[in-house]
Each structure stands twice: as structure tokens, then as C-alpha cells.
Amino acid sequence: MLFGGRAKDLPYPGSTTVSTINGGVMGLTHTLALELAPMRVNAIHPGIIGDSPFWAGKPAGVLEGYENHTPGGKLATMQDVVETTRFLLDNRGISGQHLYVDRGSALI
């Protein structure tokens, strides 16, 4: 299991390093899934995780701005990431895939 992030899709000023690394996780996932088969390799790309230590202490206005960019008006949670990880670990029919845990923020 690899972890990337959404900065590869939604770069921001100062994100050159993290955006590049996140993009590399995509390629690494694909090549490792082929090279390590039958071992499965997948990646999770979280967006803003509202209850993570980094974001939980932000002023309410900051989080509200991001929440407005999700279809349901809520940010993804740490539990969402845990459940996605469990799903990929348990489901033997998935390999070489990328799952985004962002509650649809890229849609808006």
C-alpha cells in the first residue's frame, strides 16, 4: 500500500516537491503492481482530512472554505482513510489502482 495525495492534481504555490512526489507515487504504483505480481500494490490519495492533527486546529473559516468544495459539504476524516486502507488490504481483486479519499472535492 502506498500513500500519495491530491497535490499532484491540485497543486498550489509552494507545492512543487509534494506535487512531484505525489505524481511519482502513481507511476510507482503501476510499475510495482506489475513487477511484484502476484503481490498487490495500490495507492491511496487523501485530500484534506479535516480531523487530522494538521487540519483540526485550523480556524473554522479555513475549513469551511474547503468544505464548500465538497458535494456533501464535509471534509474526509481519518476514519475514511482507515476504512479505505482496510478495503484495499482485504479486497484481493484490486491491484495497481488509486483511490482518492476526498469526499468528491475534485468534482466541484
N, C-alpha and C positions, 0 to 999 in steps of 0.2 A: 504494500500500500504506500503510495506516495501522496504528498500534500503539496499543492500549489496554491494558487489564489486568483482573484479576479483582476489583479493589477495588469495582467497580460492583455485583458480585454478592455479594461477601463483605466488606462494609465492616467497619471496625474503628475503635476510638476514635482520633480524630485524622486520619481519612482523608476528611473531608468534601471537601476540594479535589480530591484524586486520584480519589475515587469519582465526583464530579461530572464531571470531565474524561473519565474512562473511559466514563461514560454518554453524554457528548456525542459521543465517537468513534463510538458505534453509530448515532446519528442522522445524523452527518456522512457516514458510510459509505453509508448508504441514499440520502441526497439526492444525494451526488456521483456515485454509480453511475448515477442517472437523468440528472442534469444533464450529465455528461461522456461519456455513452454516444456512441459505441461503446467509448470507453476504459473499461477495467475498474477498479473500485475495490473492494478487500476490506480486512478488518482482521484482525489477529492480536492475541489477548488472552492473554498469558502469565500463568501463575500464578507460584508460587515456583520460580525457576530455581536449583537447588542449587549449580551450579558458576559462577554469575555472581560478579563481583567483590564485590557487596554481601553475598551469602549464603555464599560459600565460606569466609570466615574466621570464621563463627559457631561457637560451641561445639557439639560433637557433639550434645548433648542438645536443643538448639534445633531442629536439622534433623531429628532423629529424631522429634520430636513432629509435624512436618509430614509426614514420610514415612509415618507411621502413618495419615494421612488420604488415602492414595492406594491404589487397589486392588492395585497391584503392589509397594507398599512403597518406591517410589523417586520422587524428585523429577524434574521435567523438567530438561533440560540446555540449554546454549547451542546444541548441535548440533541438538536438537529444534526450536528456534526457527528456526535456519538452514534446516533441511530443510522446515519449514512455509512459510517465505518463498519458497523455490525452487518448491515445489509450486504456490503461488498465482500466482507470476510466470509459470510455464510453462503452466499449465492455462487455456487461453483460454475454457473453458466455464463459468468461475466468475466471478460479479460480484455485488457487494452482499452478500457473505457474511462471517460472523465465524467464525474458528477459534480454539478455546481450546487452548492448549498448557500443560496442567497434569497430564497423566498421570491424568486422571479424578478429581482431588481433590474436585471438586464432587459426586461421586457418594456420597461417604462423609460 
